[in-house]
Amino acid sequence: MPRKDKADRRTISIHCSKCRTLLYKYRKGGRGGLVKCIVSRISEDFTNGDLHCQSCGQQFARSMNLPGQPAQKIIQGKVYTKGMARK
């Protein structure tokens, strides 16, 4: 059985797709696509905390609550990532 270790959790950069501004550094777990960001896993936040890009003002996520923890639902096409493993 494969075990999960530190190699399975990597830090990725999340950028605005409109103006290419760095929004977050995020500790992602797993191999799937980026659908939501759990707030406690955001290692560096370069936004004002209002889920809008600080340069162009585009909204890139919506607030949501997972059981026991706040999260942000990413709006498809509004961000791109660097540092994720490709299939």
PDB file of N, CA, C and O in Angstrom:
ATOM      1  N   MET A   1       0.837  -1.169   0.000  1.00  0.00           N
ATOM      2  CA  MET A   1       0.000   0.000   0.000  1.00  0.00           C
ATOM      3  C   MET A   1       0.891   1.245   0.000  1.00  0.00           C
ATOM      4  O   MET A   1       1.799   1.345   0.825  1.00  0.00           O
ATOM      5  N   PRO A   2       0.647   2.205  -0.919  1.00  0.00           N
ATOM      6  CA  PRO A   2       1.479   3.403  -0.943  1.00  0.00           C
ATOM      7  C   PRO A   2       1.201   4.278   0.273  1.00  0.00           C
ATOM      8  O   PRO A   2       0.060   4.396   0.721  1.00  0.00           O
ATOM      9  N   ARG A   3       2.227   4.871   0.784  1.00  0.00           N
ATOM     10  CA  ARG A   3       2.056   5.730   1.942  1.00  0.00           C
ATOM     11  C   ARG A   3       2.226   7.188   1.532  1.00  0.00           C
ATOM     12  O   ARG A   3       2.943   7.504   0.583  1.00  0.00           O
ATOM     13  N   LYS A   4       1.562   8.051   2.255  1.00  0.00           N
ATOM     14  CA  LYS A   4       1.675   9.483   1.996  1.00  0.00           C
ATOM     15  C   LYS A   4       2.821  10.026   2.835  1.00  0.00           C
ATOM     16  O   LYS A   4       2.906   9.766   4.035  1.00  0.00           O
ATOM     17  N   ASP A   5       3.677  10.765   2.206  1.00  0.00           N
ATOM     18  CA  ASP A   5       4.767  11.377   2.944  1.00  0.00           C
ATOM     19  C   ASP A   5       4.876  12.837   2.526  1.00  0.00           C
ATOM     20  O   ASP A   5       3.979  13.361   1.866  1.00  0.00           O
ATOM     21  N   LYS A   6       5.965  13.496   2.903  1.00  0.00           N
ATOM     22  CA  LYS A   6       6.119  14.915   2.621  1.00  0.00           C
ATOM     23  C   LYS A   6       6.240  15.216   1.137  1.00  0.00           C
ATOM     24  O   LYS A   6       5.958  16.338   0.715  1.00  0.00           O
ATOM     25  N   ALA A   7       6.651  14.244   0.339  1.00  0.00           N
ATOM     26  CA  ALA A   7       6.765  14.470  -1.097  1.00  0.00           C
ATOM     27  C   ALA A   7       5.397  14.635  -1.743  1.00  0.00           C
ATOM     28  O   ALA A   7       5.295  15.191  -2.836  1.00  0.00           O
ATOM     29  N   ASP A   8       4.344  14.159  -1.081  1.00  0.00           N
ATOM     30  CA  ASP A   8       3.003  14.267  -1.623  1.00  0.00           C
ATOM     31  C   ASP A   8       2.394  15.648  -1.375  1.00  0.00           C
ATOM     32  O   ASP A   8       1.354  15.968  -1.952  1.00  0.00           O
ATOM     33  N   ARG A   9       3.010  16.458  -0.543  1.00  0.00           N
ATOM     34  CA  ARG A   9       2.516  17.807  -0.271  1.00  0.00           C
ATOM     35  C   ARG A   9       3.564  18.801  -0.761  1.00  0.00           C
ATOM     36  O   ARG A   9       4.678  18.846  -0.238  1.00  0.00           O
ATOM     37  N   ARG A  10       3.208  19.585  -1.750  1.00  0.00           N
ATOM     38  CA  ARG A  10       4.161  20.528  -2.331  1.00  0.00           C
ATOM     39  C   ARG A  10       3.574  21.940  -2.303  1.00  0.00           C
ATOM     40  O   ARG A  10       2.357  22.112  -2.237  1.00  0.00           O
ATOM     41  N   THR A  11       4.427  22.923  -2.354  1.00  0.00           N
ATOM     42  CA  THR A  11       3.990  24.306  -2.386  1.00  0.00           C
ATOM     43  C   THR A  11       3.875  24.741  -3.838  1.00  0.00           C
ATOM     44  O   THR A  11       4.822  24.619  -4.615  1.00  0.00           O
ATOM     45  N   ILE A  12       2.695  25.254  -4.193  1.00  0.00           N
ATOM     46  CA  ILE A  12       2.470  25.741  -5.547  1.00  0.00           C
ATOM     47  C   ILE A  12       2.205  27.236  -5.494  1.00  0.00           C
ATOM     48  O   ILE A  12       1.837  27.776  -4.451  1.00  0.00           O
ATOM     49  N   SER A  13       2.396  27.897  -6.624  1.00  0.00           N
ATOM     50  CA  SER A  13       2.090  29.316  -6.756  1.00  0.00           C
ATOM     51  C   SER A  13       0.780  29.450  -7.511  1.00  0.00           C
ATOM     52  O   SER A  13       0.581  28.788  -8.529  1.00  0.00           O
ATOM     53  N   ILE A  14      -0.114  30.297  -7.024  1.00  0.00           N
ATOM     54  CA  ILE A  14      -1.394  30.551  -7.669  1.00  0.00           C
ATOM     55  C   ILE A  14      -1.366  31.984  -8.178  1.00  0.00           C
ATOM     56  O   ILE A  14      -1.153  32.921  -7.409  1.00  0.00           O
ATOM     57  N   HIS A  15      -1.586  32.150  -9.502  1.00  0.00           N
ATOM     58  CA  HIS A  15      -1.498  33.449 -10.161  1.00  0.00           C
ATOM     59  C   HIS A  15      -2.837  33.829 -10.779  1.00  0.00           C
ATOM     60  O   HIS A  15      -3.635  32.956 -11.119  1.00  0.00           O
ATOM     61  N   CYS A  16      -3.087  35.123 -10.925  1.00  0.00           N
ATOM     62  CA  CYS A  16      -4.263  35.639 -11.628  1.00  0.00           C
ATOM     63  C   CYS A  16      -4.074  35.384 -13.122  1.00  0.00           C
ATOM     64  O   CYS A  16      -3.006  35.667 -13.665  1.00  0.00           O
ATOM     65  N   SER A  17      -5.096  34.855 -13.788  1.00  0.00           N
ATOM     66  CA  SER A  17      -4.959  34.559 -15.212  1.00  0.00           C
ATOM     67  C   SER A  17      -5.093  35.807 -16.077  1.00  0.00           C
ATOM     68  O   SER A  17      -4.683  35.794 -17.237  1.00  0.00           O
ATOM     69  N   LYS A  18      -5.653  36.873 -15.543  1.00  0.00           N
ATOM     70  CA  LYS A  18      -5.841  38.096 -16.327  1.00  0.00           C
ATOM     71  C   LYS A  18      -4.576  38.953 -16.367  1.00  0.00           C
ATOM     72  O   LYS A  18      -4.170  39.413 -17.434  1.00  0.00           O
ATOM     73  N   CYS A  19      -3.951  39.167 -15.202  1.00  0.00           N
ATOM     74  CA  CYS A  19      -2.788  40.061 -15.150  1.00  0.00           C
ATOM     75  C   CYS A  19      -1.514  39.358 -14.688  1.00  0.00           C
ATOM     76  O   CYS A  19      -0.464  39.996 -14.601  1.00  0.00           O
ATOM     77  N   ARG A  20      -1.581  38.055 -14.389  1.00  0.00           N
ATOM     78  CA  ARG A  20      -0.438  37.228 -14.011  1.00  0.00           C
ATOM     79  C   ARG A  20       0.201  37.614 -12.668  1.00  0.00           C
ATOM     80  O   ARG A  20       1.373  37.319 -12.437  1.00  0.00           O
ATOM     81  N   THR A  21      -0.545  38.255 -11.802  1.00  0.00           N
ATOM     82  CA  THR A  21      -0.049  38.631 -10.481  1.00  0.00           C
ATOM     83  C   THR A  21      -0.079  37.423  -9.546  1.00  0.00           C
ATOM     84  O   THR A  21      -1.021  36.631  -9.581  1.00  0.00           O
ATOM     85  N   LEU A  22       0.951  37.282  -8.712  1.00  0.00           N
ATOM     86  CA  LEU A  22       1.000  36.207  -7.723  1.00  0.00           C
ATOM     87  C   LEU A  22      -0.030  36.478  -6.629  1.00  0.00           C
ATOM     88  O   LEU A  22      -0.025  37.541  -6.008  1.00  0.00           O
ATOM     89  N   LEU A  23      -0.916  35.502  -6.400  1.00  0.00           N
ATOM     90  CA  LEU A  23      -1.968  35.643  -5.395  1.00  0.00           C
ATOM     91  C   LEU A  23      -1.636  34.898  -4.110  1.00  0.00           C
ATOM     92  O   LEU A  23      -1.725  35.466  -3.022  1.00  0.00           O
ATOM     93  N   TYR A  24      -1.248  33.615  -4.231  1.00  0.00           N
ATOM     94  CA  TYR A  24      -1.009  32.766  -3.070  1.00  0.00           C
ATOM     95  C   TYR A  24       0.199  31.887  -3.292  1.00  0.00           C
ATOM     96  O   TYR A  24       0.571  31.584  -4.426  1.00  0.00           O
ATOM     97  N   LYS A  25       0.807  31.480  -2.188  1.00  0.00           N
ATOM     98  CA  LYS A  25       1.657  30.293  -2.112  1.00  0.00           C
ATOM     99  C   LYS A  25       0.846  29.315  -1.275  1.00  0.00           C
ATOM    100  O   LYS A  25       0.457  29.633  -0.151  1.00  0.00           O
ATOM    101  N   TYR A  26       0.586  28.119  -1.819  1.00  0.00           N
ATOM    102  CA  TYR A  26      -0.362  27.182  -1.220  1.00  0.00           C
ATOM    103  C   TYR A  26       0.256  25.803  -1.106  1.00  0.00           C
ATOM    104  O   TYR A  26       0.869  25.315  -2.055  1.00  0.00           O
ATOM    105  N   ARG A  27       0.099  25.163   0.062  1.00  0.00           N
ATOM    106  CA  ARG A  27       0.600  23.804   0.281  1.00  0.00           C
ATOM    107  C   ARG A  27      -0.465  22.814  -0.169  1.00  0.00           C
ATOM    108  O   ARG A  27      -1.403  22.518   0.571  1.00  0.00           O
ATOM    109  N   LYS A  28      -0.315  22.311  -1.370  1.00  0.00           N
ATOM    110  CA  LYS A  28      -1.308  21.417  -1.956  1.00  0.00           C
ATOM    111  C   LYS A  28      -0.963  19.974  -1.648  1.00  0.00           C
ATOM    112  O   LYS A  28       0.205  19.585  -1.691  1.00  0.00           O
ATOM    113  N   GLY A  29      -1.970  19.185  -1.340  1.00  0.00           N
ATOM    114  CA  GLY A  29      -1.806  17.754  -1.141  1.00  0.00           C
ATOM    115  C   GLY A  29      -2.519  17.008  -2.247  1.00  0.00           C
ATOM    116  O   GLY A  29      -3.567  17.453  -2.715  1.00  0.00           O
ATOM    117  N   GLY A  30      -1.981  15.898  -2.667  1.00  0.00           N
ATOM    118  CA  GLY A  30      -2.631  15.091  -3.697  1.00  0.00           C
ATOM    119  C   GLY A  30      -2.237  15.489  -5.105  1.00  0.00           C
ATOM    120  O   GLY A  30      -1.496  16.450  -5.318  1.00  0.00           O
ATOM    121  N   ARG A  31      -2.756  14.718  -6.075  1.00  0.00           N
ATOM    122  CA  ARG A  31      -2.362  14.915  -7.463  1.00  0.00           C
ATOM    123  C   ARG A  31      -3.439  15.587  -8.309  1.00  0.00           C
ATOM    124  O   ARG A  31      -3.186  15.907  -9.470  1.00  0.00           O
ATOM    125  N   GLY A  32      -4.616  15.807  -7.766  1.00  0.00           N
ATOM    126  CA  GLY A  32      -5.729  16.353  -8.534  1.00  0.00           C
ATOM    127  C   GLY A  32      -5.567  17.830  -8.843  1.00  0.00           C
ATOM    128  O   GLY A  32      -4.621  18.478  -8.397  1.00  0.00           O
ATOM    129  N   GLY A  33      -6.501  18.339  -9.606  1.00  0.00           N
ATOM    130  CA  GLY A  33      -6.502  19.751  -9.956  1.00  0.00           C
ATOM    131  C   GLY A  33      -6.876  20.621  -8.764  1.00  0.00           C
ATOM    132  O   GLY A  33      -7.337  20.125  -7.736  1.00  0.00           O
ATOM    133  N   LEU A  34      -6.673  21.915  -8.917  1.00  0.00           N
ATOM    134  CA  LEU A  34      -6.972  22.862  -7.847  1.00  0.00           C
ATOM    135  C   LEU A  34      -8.432  23.284  -7.962  1.00  0.00           C
ATOM    136  O   LEU A  34      -8.797  24.008  -8.888  1.00  0.00           O
ATOM    137  N   VAL A  35      -9.260  22.840  -7.037  1.00  0.00           N
ATOM    138  CA  VAL A  35     -10.682  23.167  -7.033  1.00  0.00           C
ATOM    139  C   VAL A  35     -10.992  24.125  -5.895  1.00  0.00           C
ATOM    140  O   VAL A  35     -11.745  25.084  -6.069  1.00  0.00           O
ATOM    141  N   LYS A  36     -10.410  23.863  -4.726  1.00  0.00           N
ATOM    142  CA  LYS A  36     -10.618  24.732  -3.574  1.00  0.00           C
ATOM    143  C   LYS A  36      -9.332  24.844  -2.772  1.00  0.00           C
ATOM    144  O   LYS A  36      -8.486  23.951  -2.799  1.00  0.00           O
ATOM    145  N   CYS A  37      -9.200  25.948  -2.063  1.00  0.00           N
ATOM    146  CA  CYS A  37      -8.051  26.185  -1.195  1.00  0.00           C
ATOM    147  C   CYS A  37      -8.541  26.191   0.244  1.00  0.00           C
ATOM    148  O   CYS A  37      -9.447  26.947   0.595  1.00  0.00           O
ATOM    149  N   ILE A  38      -7.947  25.358   1.066  1.00  0.00           N
ATOM    150  CA  ILE A  38      -8.233  25.370   2.495  1.00  0.00           C
ATOM    151  C   ILE A  38      -7.382  26.483   3.106  1.00  0.00           C
ATOM    152  O   ILE A  38      -6.168  26.528   2.903  1.00  0.00           O
ATOM    153  N   VAL A  39      -8.020  27.368   3.846  1.00  0.00           N
ATOM    154  CA  VAL A  39      -7.371  28.591   4.317  1.00  0.00           C
ATOM    155  C   VAL A  39      -6.145  28.291   5.169  1.00  0.00           C
ATOM    156  O   VAL A  39      -5.161  29.028   5.097  1.00  0.00           O
ATOM    157  N   SER A  40      -6.173  27.239   5.966  1.00  0.00           N
ATOM    158  CA  SER A  40      -5.033  26.928   6.836  1.00  0.00           C
ATOM    159  C   SER A  40      -3.814  26.450   6.054  1.00  0.00           C
ATOM    160  O   SER A  40      -2.710  26.447   6.597  1.00  0.00           O
ATOM    161  N   ARG A  41      -3.981  26.047   4.797  1.00  0.00           N
ATOM    162  CA  ARG A  41      -2.856  25.593   3.980  1.00  0.00           C
ATOM    163  C   ARG A  41      -2.213  26.707   3.161  1.00  0.00           C
ATOM    164  O   ARG A  41      -1.205  26.465   2.497  1.00  0.00           O
ATOM    165  N   ILE A  42      -2.759  27.911   3.186  1.00  0.00           N
ATOM    166  CA  ILE A  42      -2.162  29.030   2.460  1.00  0.00           C
ATOM    167  C   ILE A  42      -0.942  29.487   3.246  1.00  0.00           C
ATOM    168  O   ILE A  42      -1.065  29.954   4.378  1.00  0.00           O
ATOM    169  N   SER A  43       0.253  29.350   2.634  1.00  0.00           N
ATOM    170  CA  SER A  43       1.471  29.705   3.361  1.00  0.00           C
ATOM    171  C   SER A  43       1.800  31.190   3.225  1.00  0.00           C
ATOM    172  O   SER A  43       2.311  31.792   4.170  1.00  0.00           O
ATOM    173  N   GLU A  44       1.519  31.792   2.069  1.00  0.00           N
ATOM    174  CA  GLU A  44       1.722  33.232   1.882  1.00  0.00           C
ATOM    175  C   GLU A  44       0.534  33.779   1.113  1.00  0.00           C
ATOM    176  O   GLU A  44       0.148  33.228   0.082  1.00  0.00           O
ATOM    177  N   ASP A  45      -0.049  34.866   1.611  1.00  0.00           N
ATOM    178  CA  ASP A  45      -1.206  35.489   0.980  1.00  0.00           C
ATOM    179  C   ASP A  45      -0.806  36.880   0.500  1.00  0.00           C
ATOM    180  O   ASP A  45      -0.452  37.738   1.309  1.00  0.00           O
ATOM    181  N   PHE A  46      -0.861  37.108  -0.815  1.00  0.00           N
ATOM    182  CA  PHE A  46      -0.485  38.394  -1.388  1.00  0.00           C
ATOM    183  C   PHE A  46      -1.706  39.231  -1.761  1.00  0.00           C
ATOM    184  O   PHE A  46      -1.564  40.269  -2.407  1.00  0.00           O
ATOM    185  N   THR A  47      -2.908  38.792  -1.362  1.00  0.00           N
ATOM    186  CA  THR A  47      -4.130  39.538  -1.643  1.00  0.00           C
ATOM    187  C   THR A  47      -4.513  40.350  -0.415  1.00  0.00           C
ATOM    188  O   THR A  47      -3.851  40.286   0.621  1.00  0.00           O
ATOM    189  N   ASN A  48      -5.587  41.111  -0.546  1.00  0.00           N
ATOM    190  CA  ASN A  48      -6.088  41.885   0.582  1.00  0.00           C
ATOM    191  C   ASN A  48      -7.055  41.082   1.439  1.00  0.00           C
ATOM    192  O   ASN A  48      -7.618  41.612   2.397  1.00  0.00           O
ATOM    193  N   GLY A  49      -7.252  39.819   1.108  1.00  0.00           N
ATOM    194  CA  GLY A  49      -8.158  38.974   1.865  1.00  0.00           C
ATOM    195  C   GLY A  49      -9.594  39.030   1.391  1.00  0.00           C
ATOM    196  O   GLY A  49     -10.462  38.416   2.012  1.00  0.00           O
ATOM    197  N   ASP A  50      -9.881  39.753   0.300  1.00  0.00           N
ATOM    198  CA  ASP A  50     -11.256  39.890  -0.183  1.00  0.00           C
ATOM    199  C   ASP A  50     -11.548  39.019  -1.403  1.00  0.00           C
ATOM    200  O   ASP A  50     -12.583  39.188  -2.047  1.00  0.00           O
ATOM    201  N   LEU A  51     -10.641  38.082  -1.729  1.00  0.00           N
ATOM    202  CA  LEU A  51     -10.783  37.134  -2.841  1.00  0.00           C
ATOM    203  C   LEU A  51     -10.835  37.818  -4.205  1.00  0.00           C
ATOM    204  O   LEU A  51     -11.418  37.290  -5.152  1.00  0.00           O
ATOM    205  N   HIS A  52     -10.225  38.988  -4.294  1.00  0.00           N
ATOM    206  CA  HIS A  52     -10.063  39.699  -5.552  1.00  0.00           C
ATOM    207  C   HIS A  52      -8.571  39.935  -5.782  1.00  0.00           C
ATOM    208  O   HIS A  52      -7.806  40.091  -4.830  1.00  0.00           O
ATOM    209  N   CYS A  53      -8.164  39.961  -7.051  1.00  0.00           N
ATOM    210  CA  CYS A  53      -6.774  40.260  -7.388  1.00  0.00           C
ATOM    211  C   CYS A  53      -6.469  41.699  -6.992  1.00  0.00           C
ATOM    212  O   CYS A  53      -7.281  42.594  -7.228  1.00  0.00           O
ATOM    213  N   GLN A  54      -5.304  41.927  -6.393  1.00  0.00           N
ATOM    214  CA  GLN A  54      -4.963  43.269  -5.944  1.00  0.00           C
ATOM    215  C   GLN A  54      -4.575  44.184  -7.097  1.00  0.00           C
ATOM    216  O   GLN A  54      -4.591  45.404  -6.931  1.00  0.00           O
ATOM    217  N   SER A  55      -4.225  43.633  -8.271  1.00  0.00           N
ATOM    218  CA  SER A  55      -3.829  44.466  -9.406  1.00  0.00           C
ATOM    219  C   SER A  55      -5.005  44.833 -10.301  1.00  0.00           C
ATOM    220  O   SER A  55      -5.229  46.011 -10.579  1.00  0.00           O
ATOM    221  N   CYS A  56      -5.765  43.823 -10.756  1.00  0.00           N
ATOM    222  CA  CYS A  56      -6.833  44.084 -11.729  1.00  0.00           C
ATOM    223  C   CYS A  56      -8.228  44.055 -11.117  1.00  0.00           C
ATOM    224  O   CYS A  56      -9.184  44.467 -11.775  1.00  0.00           O
ATOM    225  N   GLY A  57      -8.376  43.589  -9.896  1.00  0.00           N
ATOM    226  CA  GLY A  57      -9.671  43.589  -9.229  1.00  0.00           C
ATOM    227  C   GLY A  57     -10.580  42.424  -9.573  1.00  0.00           C
ATOM    228  O   GLY A  57     -11.728  42.393  -9.132  1.00  0.00           O
ATOM    229  N   GLN A  58     -10.094  41.463 -10.352  1.00  0.00           N
ATOM    230  CA  GLN A  58     -10.915  40.319 -10.754  1.00  0.00           C
ATOM    231  C   GLN A  58     -11.148  39.376  -9.568  1.00  0.00           C
ATOM    232  O   GLN A  58     -10.211  39.055  -8.837  1.00  0.00           O
ATOM    233  N   GLN A  59     -12.392  38.934  -9.379  1.00  0.00           N
ATOM    234  CA  GLN A  59     -12.689  37.961  -8.328  1.00  0.00           C
ATOM    235  C   GLN A  59     -12.235  36.593  -8.805  1.00  0.00           C
ATOM    236  O   GLN A  59     -12.583  36.172  -9.909  1.00  0.00           O
ATOM    237  N   PHE A  60     -11.451  35.887  -7.972  1.00  0.00           N
ATOM    238  CA  PHE A  60     -10.916  34.589  -8.376  1.00  0.00           C
ATOM    239  C   PHE A  60     -11.441  33.436  -7.530  1.00  0.00           C
ATOM    240  O   PHE A  60     -11.203  32.278  -7.873  1.00  0.00           O
ATOM    241  N   ALA A  61     -12.151  33.714  -6.430  1.00  0.00           N
ATOM    242  CA  ALA A  61     -12.650  32.647  -5.555  1.00  0.00           C
ATOM    243  C   ALA A  61     -13.866  33.135  -4.778  1.00  0.00           C
ATOM    244  O   ALA A  61     -14.146  34.331  -4.696  1.00  0.00           O
ATOM    245  N   ARG A  62     -14.583  32.155  -4.205  1.00  0.00           N
ATOM    246  CA  ARG A  62     -15.726  32.438  -3.339  1.00  0.00           C
ATOM    247  C   ARG A  62     -15.502  31.741  -1.997  1.00  0.00           C
ATOM    248  O   ARG A  62     -14.899  30.669  -1.940  1.00  0.00           O
ATOM    249  N   SER A  63     -15.984  32.350  -0.930  1.00  0.00           N
ATOM    250  CA  SER A  63     -15.851  31.752   0.402  1.00  0.00           C
ATOM    251  C   SER A  63     -16.826  30.601   0.561  1.00  0.00           C
ATOM    252  O   SER A  63     -17.954  30.653   0.072  1.00  0.00           O
ATOM    253  N   MET A  64     -16.379  29.562   1.248  1.00  0.00           N
ATOM    254  CA  MET A  64     -17.236  28.424   1.575  1.00  0.00           C
ATOM    255  C   MET A  64     -16.737  27.813   2.869  1.00  0.00           C
ATOM    256  O   MET A  64     -15.628  28.109   3.314  1.00  0.00           O
ATOM    257  N   ASN A  65     -17.547  26.964   3.473  1.00  0.00           N
ATOM    258  CA  ASN A  65     -17.162  26.278   4.701  1.00  0.00           C
ATOM    259  C   ASN A  65     -17.207  24.786   4.482  1.00  0.00           C
ATOM    260  O   ASN A  65     -18.256  24.227   4.163  1.00  0.00           O
ATOM    261  N   LEU A  66     -16.071  24.142   4.653  1.00  0.00           N
ATOM    262  CA  LEU A  66     -16.019  22.692   4.721  1.00  0.00           C
ATOM    263  C   LEU A  66     -16.298  22.318   6.169  1.00  0.00           C
ATOM    264  O   LEU A  66     -16.197  23.181   7.042  1.00  0.00           O
ATOM    265  N   PRO A  67     -16.640  21.085   6.456  1.00  0.00           N
ATOM    266  CA  PRO A  67     -16.896  20.719   7.857  1.00  0.00           C
ATOM    267  C   PRO A  67     -15.689  21.012   8.760  1.00  0.00           C
ATOM    268  O   PRO A  67     -14.665  20.332   8.687  1.00  0.00           O
ATOM    269  N   GLY A  68     -15.828  22.017   9.594  1.00  0.00           N
ATOM    270  CA  GLY A  68     -14.800  22.331  10.570  1.00  0.00           C
ATOM    271  C   GLY A  68     -13.701  23.271  10.116  1.00  0.00           C
ATOM    272  O   GLY A  68     -12.831  23.613  10.917  1.00  0.00           O
ATOM    273  N   GLN A  69     -13.706  23.708   8.847  1.00  0.00           N
ATOM    274  CA  GLN A  69     -12.627  24.588   8.392  1.00  0.00           C
ATOM    275  C   GLN A  69     -13.091  25.465   7.232  1.00  0.00           C
ATOM    276  O   GLN A  69     -13.817  24.997   6.355  1.00  0.00           O
ATOM    277  N   PRO A  70     -12.681  26.730   7.219  1.00  0.00           N
ATOM    278  CA  PRO A  70     -13.039  27.607   6.102  1.00  0.00           C
ATOM    279  C   PRO A  70     -12.205  27.278   4.868  1.00  0.00           C
ATOM    280  O   PRO A  70     -11.068  26.818   4.976  1.00  0.00           O
ATOM    281  N   ALA A  71     -12.785  27.520   3.696  1.00  0.00           N
ATOM    282  CA  ALA A  71     -12.097  27.236   2.439  1.00  0.00           C
ATOM    283  C   ALA A  71     -12.505  28.280   1.410  1.00  0.00           C
ATOM    284  O   ALA A  71     -13.403  29.089   1.644  1.00  0.00           O
ATOM    285  N   GLN A  72     -11.826  28.247   0.264  1.00  0.00           N
ATOM    286  CA  GLN A  72     -12.132  29.143  -0.843  1.00  0.00           C
ATOM    287  C   GLN A  72     -12.332  28.315  -2.093  1.00  0.00           C
ATOM    288  O   GLN A  72     -11.443  27.557  -2.482  1.00  0.00           O
ATOM    289  N   LYS A  73     -13.483  28.448  -2.730  1.00  0.00           N
ATOM    290  CA  LYS A  73     -13.801  27.734  -3.962  1.00  0.00           C
ATOM    291  C   LYS A  73     -13.250  28.552  -5.113  1.00  0.00           C
ATOM    292  O   LYS A  73     -13.654  29.698  -5.310  1.00  0.00           O
ATOM    293  N   ILE A  74     -12.325  27.971  -5.880  1.00  0.00           N
ATOM    294  CA  ILE A  74     -11.683  28.664  -6.991  1.00  0.00           C
ATOM    295  C   ILE A  74     -12.653  28.732  -8.171  1.00  0.00           C
ATOM    296  O   ILE A  74     -13.280  27.729  -8.514  1.00  0.00           O
ATOM    297  N   ILE A  75     -12.781  29.903  -8.791  1.00  0.00           N
ATOM    298  CA  ILE A  75     -13.607  30.067  -9.981  1.00  0.00           C
ATOM    299  C   ILE A  75     -12.782  29.601 -11.174  1.00  0.00           C
ATOM    300  O   ILE A  75     -11.674  30.087 -11.402  1.00  0.00           O
ATOM    301  N   GLN A  76     -13.330  28.659 -11.929  1.00  0.00           N
ATOM    302  CA  GLN A  76     -12.603  28.036 -13.033  1.00  0.00           C
ATOM    303  C   GLN A  76     -12.204  29.078 -14.081  1.00  0.00           C
ATOM    304  O   GLN A  76     -13.022  29.892 -14.507  1.00  0.00           O
ATOM    305  N   GLY A  77     -10.931  29.037 -14.486  1.00  0.00           N
ATOM    306  CA  GLY A  77     -10.414  29.932 -15.508  1.00  0.00           C
ATOM    307  C   GLY A  77      -9.889  31.255 -14.999  1.00  0.00           C
ATOM    308  O   GLY A  77      -9.322  32.022 -15.778  1.00  0.00           O
ATOM    309  N   LYS A  78     -10.055  31.552 -13.726  1.00  0.00           N
ATOM    310  CA  LYS A  78      -9.612  32.833 -13.176  1.00  0.00           C
ATOM    311  C   LYS A  78      -8.187  32.789 -12.649  1.00  0.00           C
ATOM    312  O   LYS A  78      -7.567  33.839 -12.476  1.00  0.00           O
ATOM    313  N   VAL A  79      -7.647  31.592 -12.387  1.00  0.00           N
ATOM    314  CA  VAL A  79      -6.280  31.455 -11.891  1.00  0.00           C
ATOM    315  C   VAL A  79      -5.551  30.381 -12.686  1.00  0.00           C
ATOM    316  O   VAL A  79      -6.169  29.526 -13.321  1.00  0.00           O
ATOM    317  N   TYR A  80      -4.226  30.443 -12.636  1.00  0.00           N
ATOM    318  CA  TYR A  80      -3.396  29.340 -13.121  1.00  0.00           C
ATOM    319  C   TYR A  80      -2.337  29.073 -12.069  1.00  0.00           C
ATOM    320  O   TYR A  80      -2.034  29.929 -11.239  1.00  0.00           O
ATOM    321  N   THR A  81      -1.777  27.869 -12.118  1.00  0.00           N
ATOM    322  CA  THR A  81      -0.840  27.447 -11.088  1.00  0.00           C
ATOM    323  C   THR A  81       0.520  27.144 -11.687  1.00  0.00           C
ATOM    324  O   THR A  81       0.639  26.803 -12.863  1.00  0.00           O
ATOM    325  N   LYS A  82       1.541  27.274 -10.856  1.00  0.00           N
ATOM    326  CA  LYS A  82       2.899  26.857 -11.196  1.00  0.00           C
ATOM    327  C   LYS A  82       3.384  25.953 -10.077  1.00  0.00           C
ATOM    328  O   LYS A  82       3.159  26.228  -8.899  1.00  0.00           O
ATOM    329  N   GLY A  83       4.049  24.876 -10.456  1.00  0.00           N
ATOM    330  CA  GLY A  83       4.609  23.967  -9.477  1.00  0.00           C
ATOM    331  C   GLY A  83       3.828  22.691  -9.292  1.00  0.00           C
ATOM    332  O   GLY A  83       4.212  21.849  -8.480  1.00  0.00           O
ATOM    333  N   MET A  84       2.734  22.520 -10.026  1.00  0.00           N
ATOM    334  CA  MET A  84       1.947  21.286  -9.923  1.00  0.00           C
ATOM    335  C   MET A  84       2.503  20.238 -10.870  1.00  0.00           C
ATOM    336  O   MET A  84       3.019  20.565 -11.939  1.00  0.00           O
ATOM    337  N   ALA A  85       2.395  18.980 -10.474  1.00  0.00           N
ATOM    338  CA  ALA A  85       2.830  17.877 -11.331  1.00  0.00           C
ATOM    339  C   ALA A  85       1.834  17.707 -12.474  1.00  0.00           C
ATOM    340  O   ALA A  85       0.624  17.751 -12.255  1.00  0.00           O
ATOM    341  N   ARG A  86       2.327  17.515 -13.670  1.00  0.00           N
ATOM    342  CA  ARG A  86       1.471  17.305 -14.839  1.00  0.00           C
ATOM    343  C   ARG A  86       1.280  15.824 -15.064  1.00  0.00           C
ATOM    344  O   ARG A  86       2.154  15.020 -14.740  1.00  0.00           O
ATOM    345  N   LYS A  87       0.153  15.466 -15.611  1.00  0.00           N
ATOM    346  CA  LYS A  87      -0.126  14.049 -15.889  1.00  0.00           C
ATOM    347  C   LYS A  87       0.543  13.611 -17.164  1.00  0.00           C
ATOM    348  O   LYS A  87       0.421  12.451 -17.558  1.00  0.00           O
TER     349      LYS A  87
END
